[in-house]
Amino acid sequence: MWRWLFPVGSTTLCRAVVKGIMQGAGAVAKSPIGFARGLSYALRGGRFVYFQHPILVRYWITPIVITGAALVLVFYGASALYDDLGGAVWSLFPESWSEATGFLGSLATALRWLIELVSGLLITLLGLVLVVVLSSVVAAPFNDALSEAVEHLLIGSSPPPFSLKRLFADIVRTIRLEIGKVLLYATIVGPMFLASFFIPGIGQVVSLVGFALTAIYLGVDYVDWPAARRDWSVRDRVAFTKRELAAVAGFGTGVWVLLFIPLVNLFFMPAAVAGGTMLFVTLNREG
């Protein structure tokens, strides 16, 4: 499966990501200006998409509507199903608990309310995780088209003529790459997250490493669109990331922070795509 998702050098990419975590702090320390420069592109992308070129709305409105509808369904589902899930869990307790009166009855009622609350939170959390993972895959073709349009505006060239064959090839390529990047991220972060629950004292280390990895991952993810259209090999992308690691990490940090702001995160994906494309074009031209 990895060979299909990353046709060239998947092992090289995985080793490079892990090594990049260790090198990230050193790169930022050596080039704080580069980090700050990358950080600024997280906001430049929003200005480019929403204020300077509002015509780009035709590219980003569809994934935002899909993601927004999915979020509404998540919260509606949580409000509709938390009682049923809580009741299913409560049925595992002795029946006498439901028939208790007085002080014990009050405790039983409070316990059932707590179970239903936790059930609702778990449904919501699971739904949000699914939305985050699946939205990046669903939005991949739209983000690729937006990135291409941004690049043509930056370099002043006309987009290539429309072709159904080219459109289908672009959709397959972008979805394949997005699934691969998500699986790679989960493969590295998942075991670290589980280890933080079972190994005492490792939680803080996992948090720091997880933050660094997420910043680099988000930076690479949104800068990667124009590189993929150029058919760069994995080795080329790794070399570019290593050379511009401070700027890529800075951009990823900006994306990571803004994605945590409610409602802003829903509208920030197009800004991240535009900012990553702008950063790539600038760094590639300089490099």
C-alpha positions in Angstrom: 0.0 0.0 0.0 2.8 2.4 0.8 4.3 1.9 -2.6 1.0 2.9 -4.2 0.6 6.0 -1.9 4.2 7.0 -2.3 5.5 5.5 -5.5 9.1 6.6 -4.9 11.1 6.5 -1.7 8.4 6.0 1.0 11.1 4.7 3.4 13.3 7.8 2.6 10.3 10.1 3.3 9.6 8.4 6.7 13.2 8.6 7.8 13.4 12.2 6.7 10.3 13.2 8.7 11.6 11.6 11.9 15.0 13.2 11.3 13.4 16.5 10.5 11.9 16.6 14.0 15.3 16.6 15.5 16.7 19.1 13.1 13.8 21.5 13.3 14.8 23.2 16.5 18.4 23.6 15.2 17.1 25.1 11.9 14.9 27.6 13.7 17.7 28.6 16.1 20.0 29.2 13.1 17.4 31.1 11.1 14.8 32.8 13.2 14.2 35.3 10.4 13.4 32.4 8.1 11.0 31.0 10.7 9.3 34.4 11.1 9.1 34.7 7.3 7.3 31.4 7.0 5.0 32.3 9.8 4.0 35.5 8.0 2.8 33.5 4.9 0.0 31.9 7.0 -1.6 35.4 7.1 -0.5 36.4 3.6 -2.4 33.5 2.2 -5.7 34.7 3.8 -5.2 38.2 2.4 -4.4 36.9 -1.0 -7.5 34.6 -1.2 -10.1 36.7 0.6 -9.2 40.3 -0.2 -6.9 40.5 -3.2 -8.4 37.8 -5.3 -12.1 37.1 -4.3 -12.7 35.4 -7.6 -10.9 32.4 -6.2 -14.1 31.7 -4.2 -15.1 29.3 -6.9 -12.3 27.0 -5.9 -12.7 27.0 -2.1 -16.4 27.4 -1.4 -17.3 23.8 -2.1 -15.0 22.1 0.4 -16.0 24.7 3.0 -19.7 24.0 2.5 -19.0 20.2 2.7 -16.9 20.6 5.8 -19.5 22.9 7.4 -22.3 20.5 6.7 -20.3 17.6 8.1 -19.7 19.6 11.3 -23.4 20.3 11.6 -24.1 16.6 11.2 -21.6 15.7 13.9 -23.2 18.0 16.5 -26.7 16.9 15.5 -25.7 13.3 15.7 -24.1 13.8 19.1 -27.3 15.5 20.4 -29.5 12.8 19.0 -27.4 9.7 20.0 -25.9 10.6 23.3 -29.0 9.5 25.2 -29.2 6.1 23.4 -25.5 5.4 23.9 -25.7 6.5 27.5 -28.7 4.2 28.0 -26.9 1.3 26.5 -24.0 1.8 28.9 -26.4 2.3 31.8 -28.1 -1.1 31.0 -24.8 -2.8 32.0 -25.3 -1.7 35.6 -27.6 -3.6 38.1 -31.3 -2.9 37.6 -31.6 -2.1 41.3 -29.6 1.1 40.7 -32.4 2.5 38.5 -35.0 1.7 41.2 -33.0 3.3 44.1 -34.6 6.1 46.0 -33.5 8.8 48.3 -29.8 9.7 48.5 -28.8 6.5 46.5 -31.3 7.4 43.8 -29.8 10.9 43.5 -26.4 9.4 43.1 -27.7 7.0 40.5 -29.3 9.8 38.6 -26.1 11.9 38.7 -24.1 8.9 37.5 -26.4 8.3 34.5 -26.2 12.0 33.6 -22.4 11.8 33.7 -22.4 8.7 31.5 -24.7 10.5 29.0 -22.5 13.6 29.0 -19.3 11.5 28.4 -21.1 9.6 25.7 -22.0 12.9 23.9 -18.5 14.1 24.2 -17.0 10.9 22.8 -19.4 11.0 19.9 -18.5 14.6 19.2 -14.8 14.0 19.5 -14.9 10.9 17.2 -17.0 12.8 14.7 -14.6 15.8 14.7 -11.6 13.5 14.2 -13.3 11.9 11.2 -14.2 15.3 9.8 -10.6 16.5 10.1 -9.2 13.4 8.4 -11.8 13.0 5.7 -12.2 16.7 4.9 -8.5 16.9 3.9 -9.1 14.0 1.5 -12.4 15.3 0.1 -10.9 18.8 -0.3 -7.7 17.6 -1.9 -8.8 18.1 -5.6 -10.2 21.5 -4.8 -7.1 22.5 -2.9 -4.9 21.4 -5.8 -7.0 23.5 -8.2 -6.8 26.5 -5.9 -3.1 26.1 -5.5 -2.7 26.0 -9.3 -4.8 29.1 -9.7 -2.8 30.9 -7.1 0.5 30.0 -8.8 -0.7 31.2 -12.1 -1.7 34.5 -10.6 1.7 34.8 -8.9 3.8 34.1 -12.0 1.4 35.8 -14.5 0.8 32.8 -16.7 -2.5 31.4 -18.1 -3.8 28.1 -16.7 -3.6 25.0 -19.0 -6.7 24.2 -21.1 -9.4 22.2 -19.5 -9.2 18.4 -20.0 -11.3 15.6 -18.5 -8.3 13.3 -18.7 -6.1 15.8 -16.9 -8.8 16.5 -14.3 -9.2 12.8 -13.5 -5.4 12.3 -13.3 -5.1 15.3 -10.9 -7.9 14.1 -8.7 -6.4 10.6 -8.4 -2.9 12.1 -7.7 -4.1 14.5 -5.1 -6.3 12.1 -3.2 -3.6 9.4 -3.2 -1.0 11.8 -1.9 -3.3 13.2 0.8 -4.2 9.7 2.1 -0.6 8.8 2.1 0.4 11.9 4.2 -2.4 11.3 6.6 -1.5 7.7 7.1 2.2 8.6 7.5 1.4 11.2 10.1 -0.9 8.8 12.0 1.8 6.0 11.9 4.3 8.2 13.6 2.1 10.2 16.0 -0.3 7.3 16.9 2.2 5.2 18.8 3.6 8.3 20.5 0.1 9.3 21.7 -0.6 5.8 23.1 2.8 5.6 24.8 2.0 8.9 26.7 -0.9 7.0 28.5 1.1 3.9 29.5 4.7 5.2 30.1 5.0 7.5 33.1 6.6 10.9 32.5 6.6 10.7 28.7 3.5 12.8 28.2 5.4 16.1 28.2 8.0 14.8 25.8 5.3 13.5 23.5 3.6 16.9 23.6 6.7 18.7 22.5 7.7 16.2 19.8 4.1 16.1 18.6 3.9 19.8 18.3 7.2 19.9 16.3 6.1 17.1 14.1 2.6 18.6 13.5 4.2 22.0 12.6 6.5 20.4 10.1 3.8 18.1 8.8 1.4 21.0 8.2 4.1 23.1 6.6 5.1 20.3 4.2 1.4 19.4 3.5 0.4 22.8 2.3 3.7 23.7 0.6 3.6 20.3 -1.3 0.8 21.1 -3.8 3.0 22.9 -6.4 5.8 20.4 -5.8 3.4 17.5 -6.6 2.3 19.2 -9.8 5.9 19.5 -10.9 6.2 15.7 -10.4 9.0 16.2 -7.9 10.3 13.0 -6.5 10.2 12.3 -2.7 14.0 12.9 -2.6 13.5 16.4 -4.2 10.8 17.3 -1.7 12.9 16.1 1.2 15.9 18.2 -0.1 13.7 21.2 -0.5 12.2 20.8 3.0 15.7 20.4 4.6 17.0 23.4 2.8 14.0 25.6 3.8 13.2 23.8 7.1 13.0 27.0 9.2 10.5 28.7 6.8 8.5 25.5 6.4 8.3 25.0 10.2 7.3 28.6 10.7 4.5 28.4 8.2 3.3 25.1 9.7 3.3 26.7 13.1 1.1 29.5 11.9 -1.3 27.0 10.3 -1.3 24.9 13.4 -2.2 27.8 15.7 -4.9 29.2 13.4 -6.5 25.8 13.0 -7.3 25.8 16.7 -9.5 28.9 16.6 -13.2 27.9 16.3 -14.9 29.1 13.0 -11.6 30.6 11.8 -10.3 27.0 11.2 -13.2 26.3 8.9 -12.3 29.2 6.6 -8.5 28.9 7.0 -7.8 26.0 4.8 -8.0 28.1 1.5 -5.7 30.6 3.2 -3.2 27.8 4.1 -3.2 26.5 0.6 -2.6 29.9 -0.9 0.1 30.8 1.7 1.9 27.5 1.1 1.8 28.0 -2.6 3.1 31.5 -2.3 5.9 30.4 0.1 6.9 27.5 -2.3 7.0 29.8 -5.3 9.1 32.4 -3.5 11.6 29.9 -1.9 11.9 27.8 -5.1 12.6 31.0 -7.1 15.3 32.0 -4.6 16.7 28.5 -4.3 
